[in-house]
């Protein structure tokens, strides 16, 4: 795991080496082991290295092909590099790194190499003969890659902060990104919170040659669904899922550094640890954050799994106050503002301090195997399509009545759904993880209109009429919605920025593209979660004990509301007041929102306020206008 940076189009740029050096040094936390910079007449590429495979200096980057015709700056891991290396026997390999395999594969097979890669990555590939730059991001968007155009200069980097460090782009808030952030505590799609900085989409490649740019969608989540999986009987599906997940775990255990696994004691992390134990002849190191306050602790469940699989278990006990004291450092580590993240920061910190450089995570299990309530809730709502036979005015009145009789976040969302033109996934799902309704955002920003809802646009683009996406089972459509919105732009982004703040690599076996493609093809009947993640649990056989399967779902829950009204009150108040005075915001509305929260007004929960606190803190930290 590393960090990359670069500038394409050097002509007319004053002191490009100094600029690229600043960009690369801004990524030092991602790669403390080595720094490298390479220039030619068209391009400068920078790299910070975190050594995972072949820790010798042979793996330092940017990397150059044996014939000197291609250069590569690579962030991530290619898990099947040994298998691909066997197919590339004619290439004169000089190292044992996966990076050299990536370079050799691209040189040998061209763009078709991307279809053979199994990994998480973001990289810049330069063809010296064609004078062509390719910027590529992995299929699921596990690794970030940001880009920005400034006149004739094109910047790219693993983090927004690296691009900002160039001092070539204005530190200006994006109005489109801001509206999306207020809706969802993050920014979706290609946009970011900064005007002029965008992301390479997951499964995408940007080709730059002279003044021309071309985007190639080399992998599509919906189109990749293996619909033949849905034709298998349930026993065969269980067998295939077990084999795919087990092989994914096996591949992700390849490393030349100490590694382990996050173990919360839930189904997903327990499954990963159990499969690690099955394929390894050594005891697995597991890590669990426990709290002295029992109501927040999942430690007993983690101990059960650790004992069953004889792991080297590390239970790191924190007081809630100790966790709280780390929040400022977590906010400082944010590359892009988010309403979440401190949890991952703390877990990563204590894991790294225990001597671990790479850890496996159960992230992605809920999204694939219908682990969230949104799956069954959406199906239930679709069965009530008869509601749409009522005129919009009547439905609107009904929604308002629900809000009046039982004011809450849930009732506000239901009222919003009833006002939609259609009762389908494209209109239901965008309400599921809403922070603020558009009407409230317009008041907060003093705007008459807002940009299009990015989550709804993604869904409409994913499931257009007569597309293959229309053939997907309903639960798979919900999975697509979860993967390309909340998972990609909150969970994965937070995992990357918070783990890399400690130079810790997180690997996610549930997001092996082969497993994702297969499970997306499984029919709803066999995937329906009559019990928690039933298909996954059944596929694992007797791997997990019943006390883990039947335990209540807790998550990493902490008393944020109490903190924000107690010890963190002054911190939150200062940031809310400062935010209210920014030109984008309506001072009266922001301050009233804070007062409503302190007064415990229904629907004004801590999760509505905290993203605003974070936003102002992040803007101050990064000197954003």
N, C-alpha and C positions, 0 to 999 in steps of 0.2 A: 504494500500500500504506500502510496506516495502522493506527491502534488506536482502538477505540470503547469507551465505558463509559456506564453509565446507572443511574438509580434510578427505579423506578415505584412509586408509593404514597408520597407525601411527608408525608402527614398524620401528626403526632405525632413527626416526625423532627427532632431538634435540629440546626440549622445544616446543612441538606442541601447548600448551596453549597460549604461547606468540605469536606464528605465527598466530593462529586463531583470537586472540584478535586484532592484527594489521589488519587482513583482515576485521574483522567486524567493527572496528572503521573507516575504510576507507569508510564505507557505512553510516556513521552517518547522513549525509544530507538527506538520503532516509527515515530514521526513527528516529526522534529526541525524541520520547516518551519513548522508553525503549530499553535496550540491554540485550540479553541473550545468554549464551554459554552452550552447553551440550557436554559431552564426555562420550564415553564408550571405551572398549578396541580396537575397530576397527575404530571408527569414531568420529569426532568432528564437531558439527554444530553450526553456529552462526546466530544471527538474530537481525536486527534493526527494530523497530516497529513505524509505523505511524498509530495511532488509528483512524479507520473509523467506524467500527461496534463493539459495546460493548467496550467502551473506558476505562473500568475498567482494573485493573492489571490482572484480570482473563484471559485476552487475550494475555498476554505476551508469547513469544516463545523463544526457541523451545517448541513444545507442545507434550504431552505424553498421550497415550490412558489410559483409566480407568484401564485396566489390566496391564499396564506397558510394553506391548509387542511391541508397535509401537511408533515411534517418527516422528515429522513433523516440518520442517521449511518451511513456506509458505509465498510467496510474491504475492499479488494480491487480487482479490475479487471474491467470489462465489455468484453470484447474486440470484440464486434460492435456497439459503440455507434454507429458511423457508419451502419451499415445500419439499425438501429432508429430512429435519428434521422430518416432519410429517410421512415420510415413515420409519424413523429409531426410532420409539417410544420405542423399546426395549433397546436402547443404553442409558446408565446412564449419560446423559449430565450434565456437571457441570457449563457451561458458556452459554452466549448468542451469542457467536462468530460464524462467518462462518468458521473459522479455525477448530474448533472442529467438525463441520459437515463434512468438507473435510476428517478429520482423521477417523471419524466414518464410512463414506461411503466407504473409501478405506479398512478399516478393515472388513466391512460387505460384500461388493460386489467385492472386489478385483479390478482388472484392469477395469472391466465393469463399475465401478463408473465414469471413465473418460467420458464415453458416456453420462452420466446423468448430468455432470457438465455444467453449463452455466456461463461462467465467463472469466476473464483474469487472468492468473496465471503462476507462475514458482515455483516449490517446490521440496524439497528433502524429501523422505519418507523412513524411516528405519524400517525393519522388524527384531526384535531382535532374533526371533526364527530361521529364515532362514539365518540370517546374510547377508541380501540383501539390497542394496541401489537402490532406483529408483529416477531418476531425470526427471522431467516432465515439459513440456512447453505447453501453451494453443494452441488451434487449429490454430489461425491466427497469432501467434507470437507477441502478443501485449506486453507481458512481456519478458524481456531478461533473458537468463541463459547461462553463459559462463563456459567452462570446460578446464582443462589442465592436462596432465599427466607428472609427473616428477619422473622418475624411478618407484618405487613401490608406489608412492604417487599420489593420484588423487585429484585435487582441483576443486571446483565449487563456483560460486558467481554470484550475480546479475549484477556486473560490472567488466570490465577488470581491473580497478584500484584496486579492491579488491584482485584479483589474483596477480597482480604485487606487492602489499603490502606484500605478503608472502615472497618475496625475494628468492623464490625457482625457479622461471622461469627467463630465460634470457630476458632482455628487448631489443629484436631484431626485426627489421622490417621484415615482411613476404614479400618475393619477389612476391608471388602469390597475396597476398592482395594488395600490392603496385600497381601492374599492373591494378587490378580491380578498385582501388581507382582512378587512373588516367583516366580510362575509364568513371567512373560513379560517382565520388565524394563520393563514399562509397564502402563498401566491401559486396559482396552478398554471399548467400548460407551459408555453415557451417564455412567459413573462417572469420578471422578478420585481422586487419592490423598487429597484433603481431604474430610472429612465435611461434607455439605451443599452442596458445589459439584459441579454436573453440566455436561455438554456438551449443546448442541443437536445432535441426530444429523445426520449428513450427509444432504442432500436433504430436510431437515425445516424446518418453520415452527411456532413457538409463538405462539399468539394469546392475548393477555391483555386482558381487558376487565372492569374493576371487580374482583370477587373470583373471576371465572371464568378458567380456563386451558384451552385446547384445543390439542392437538398435531395437525398435519397433515403427512402423509408425501407431499410433492408429487412426489418422484422416487424410484424404487426400482431398485437396481442390477440385480437379477435380472429384474424385469418390463420393464426398459428394453432387454434384450438383443434385438437385431434377428435373429430366427431365420431370416428370409428370406435373410440373408447366407450361411447354411449351405447354401442351395439353389443358390447360384451355383457355377459351375465355378472351378477354382483361378486361372485366368488373370484372370477378372473380379474375384475377391477381391483379387488382387495389385494390379490397377488401382485398385480402390476404396480400398484401404488407402493406397496411395501418394497418391491425391488428398486423402483425408481428413487424413492426417498433414501433407502439404504445406500445406493450407489452415489447419490448426491453427497451424503455425509462422508462416505469413504474418500471421494475426490477432495472434499474440503478439509480433510485432515492432513493434506500434504503441506508440510512446512519444515523449515530448518531452524525454527525457533520454538521456545516453550509456548504451548497453547492449551486452551481449556474450553469451557462452555459456561454461558450464563445459565443458571438454574433457578427459576422462580418456584418450581414445584407445580406449575400448570401443565396441561396436556402437551403443549407444543415443545416447551423446553425439555420436559421429561422425555418426550419421544426422541429428541435429538440426542440427549445423553445416553438413553438406552441403546440407540443404534450405534453411537460411537463406541460403546462398550462391546457391542457385538462384533464390530469389525476391527477392533484394536486388541493387541496382545499386551498392552500396558494399561495401567490404571489411569483413568481420565481425571483431570483436575476440573472441579466445578466451583462456581462462585455464586453466592447468594447474599444479598443485602438483607439483613434482618434488623428489626427495630425493637428497642426495649419496650415500647408501647405495643402490647400484643395485638391490639385491634388493627394495626397496620402491617403485621408481620406474616409472611408466608413461609417462614423458616421451617416449621414442623413438616410441611409437605416436601420441601427441598431435602430435608434430612431423610425422609422416607426413600426418596429416589437415590440419594447418595449411598445409603446403606444397601439398597437392593443391587446397585451396580458397582458397589465397592469402589467409589470414586475417592480421590483425594479432595475432600470437601473443605472449602474455605467459607465459613460463615462470618461475614463481617458485620458486627453489630454496631449500629449507629443509633444515637438518640435523634429524635426529631429535630432537636436544636442543632446537633452537629450537621445534619443534612441541610438545615436552613442556613447555616453559616456558609455553605458552599454555593448558595444561589448567586451571589455577585460574580464569582468566578465563572459559573455556568453562563451567565448572561454575557460576560466578556468574551466567551468562547464562540458565541453565535456569529456565524458568517452571514446568515440571513435571518431576520426576525421570525419567531415562531411562538405560538402560545404554549408549546410543550418543550421538552428538552432537558431540563435539569435532572430528571430521573436518570437518563442515559449518561449524562455527564458524571454523576456520582458513581454509578456502577462501573463505568469505564475507568474512572480514577483509581478506585480501590483494586480493580483487577490488574491494572498496569503496575501499581505499587507492589502487588504480590509477585511480580516477575514474569507476567504473561504478556506476550506481544500480539497474540492472535486469539480470538474467541469466537465460538460458534453461537448463534442465536436462533431462537424459535420464531423470529419475526416472519410473517407471511402465512402462518398456519390458519389464523382466523379468516384471512381474506380468501384462501383457497377452499376451506372446508366449512364455510357457512358458520363461523364461530361468533359472529356479531348478531345482535338482535335485528339489525336492519334487514337481514335476509328474510326472516319469517314475517317481520312487520310489513315489508314491501309486498310479499305474496298475499298477505291478508288484505292489504289495501286494494290490490288489484281485483280481489274477489268482490269488492264493493263498487265496481264501476257503475252500477245502477245509480249511484249518487250524482253522476254527471248528467242524468236525465233532467235534473232540476235546473232551473234558470240560474245563471251566475249570481244574480241578486239574492236569490233564496239561499244558495250555498254560502255566499258571503255572510249573510245574516246568521246562518247556522254556526259558522266558524266564530263569529264575534260573540255569539251566545256561549259557546264552549269556553272561550277565553274569559268571559265575564263570570261564569259559574265556577270555573276552576282555573284561575290564573297560574300559569306555569310556562316553562320553556316548551314542554311537550304540547300544551294546548295551543300556544302561539304557532308552532310548526304545523299542527293539524289545520288550524284556520288558514294558514298560507296555502296548504295543499288543496283545500276545498275551493280556493279562488283560482286555481290553475285552469287552463283551458282543456287539459287532458289528464286522465288518471292513468298514466303509464310510468315506467321506470325513469324515463328521461325527465319527467316533471316531478316525480315523487322523491327520487334519490337526492337531488340537490338541496333538499330541505334537511336531510338527515344529520349533517354535521355543521349546520348553520350556527353562526355566533350572533349576528344581527340581521334583522329583516331589512330589505332595501329602504323601506320607509324611514326606519331609524337611522340608517347610514346617510340618507339624504339630509336629515336634520343635523347629524354630527358634522357633515362636510359642507353644509349649506349649498347643496347642489340640487338642481331641478331634475336631472337625469343621471343615470349611472351607466357604466359600460356593461356590455352583455355579460351574463353569468357564465364564467369560464367552465364551471363543472357541467352545466347543462349543454354548453356548446360542445364539450368533449364527448358527451354521451350521444348527442345528435350526430356528430361526425363518426362515432364508433358504430352506430346502428342505423345507418341510412336505409331507406326502403330498398329492397331487392339486393341488399348486401349479404355477404356470408354471415356477418354478425347477427343478422335477423334469424339465423338458424340456431343460434346458441340457446341452450337451456336457460330458463329464467335465472336460476341461481348463479349460473356462469356469467350472465350479464351483470348481476350485482357484484360478482367478483371483479369483473373488468372495471366497474365503476369505482370500487374500493381501491384496486391496485393502482389505477392511473390518477387517482386524486389523493385521498387521505394517506394511503400507504406511501406513495412515491414522494409527495410533497410535504408530508409531515414526518412520518415514521422513518423513512429512509434518509431524508435530508437531515433530520435531527441525529440519527444514528451516525451518519458520516461526520457531521461537524463536531459532535460531542465526543465521539471516540477518537477522532484524529486530533482533538485538542490535547490528548494524552499519548499520541503516537501509538494507538491501539487499533488493530485491524479487526473488524467484525465481519464474519461470513454468515450467510443466510441460506442454509440448505433447502428450505421450502421454496426458494425462488430459483431453483434449477429450472431452466426453460423447458426441459423435457417433462418434468413433473407438472409444471404449470400448464403446458399444452394438453397433457393427458387429462388432468382433473377438470379443465374447462370443458372437455368433451363429455364428461360423465352426466348422465341424465338426472333430472331433479328428484325422481323417485328414489334413486339410490343414494342421493346426496342429502336428502332432507334430514336435518338434525333433530330427530326425535329425542335424542340425548346429545349432550355436548359433542360436537364434531364427530358424530357417530361413524361416518365412513372412514375417517382417519383412524379412530380408535379400533374399529373392527379390522382394518387393514394391518394393524400392528399385532394382532393376535393377543397373546397373553403377556406382551412386553410390559404393559403398565398395570400396576395394582389398582383395584377398584376405588381405594380411598383417594387416588389422584383423579380418576375419571369422574367420580361423583362429587368432588369437592365444589364448593361455590366459587364462581369466577370472581377474583378480587382485583387483579391488576395491581399496579404500583400506586396505591391510593394514599394520599397524604392530606393533612388538614389545612389546605390552602386558604380556605375561607377564614378560619380562625387566625391564621398567621397574618392575613391581609387586614384583618380588623384588630390585630394585636401588635406583635413585634415588628411586622413589616408595614404597619399602617403609615408611618411617616414617609418611608421609601415610596410607597404607592402614591400617597398624596402628592408628594413633590413631583413625581413623574406625570400624574394626571393633570396637575396644575400647569406644568410646563407644556404638556401636549395641547392643552386648551388654548394656549397663547400662540400656537403655530398657525401660520396663515391658512393652512388647509382646513382647520377645524373651527367649529362654532363653539366659542368659549363657554357660553351659557349651557349648551347641551352636554358638553363633556363634564363640566363640574356638577351638573344635575345628576348625571349618570353615576358619578362617584358618591354623591349624597344618597341616591336611591339604594346603592349597594350597601352603604353603611347602615341604612335604615332597614335592610333586609326586605326590600320590596320584591314581591313575587316576580320571578323571571330574570332578575338581575343577579345572576350568580357570579362567583369568583371567576369562572371561565370566560365571562364576558368582559371583565375588567382587566385581568392579567395580560392578555395580548396587547392592550393599549399601553399598559405600564412598560411592557417589554419593547414596544415600538418606540416610545420616546427615549428609553434608555439606549436602545440600539442606534437611533438617529444621533444622539449626543456622542456616543462612543465613536461613531464613524463619520462624524461631521457632515451629516446629510442635511441639505437645505429643506 
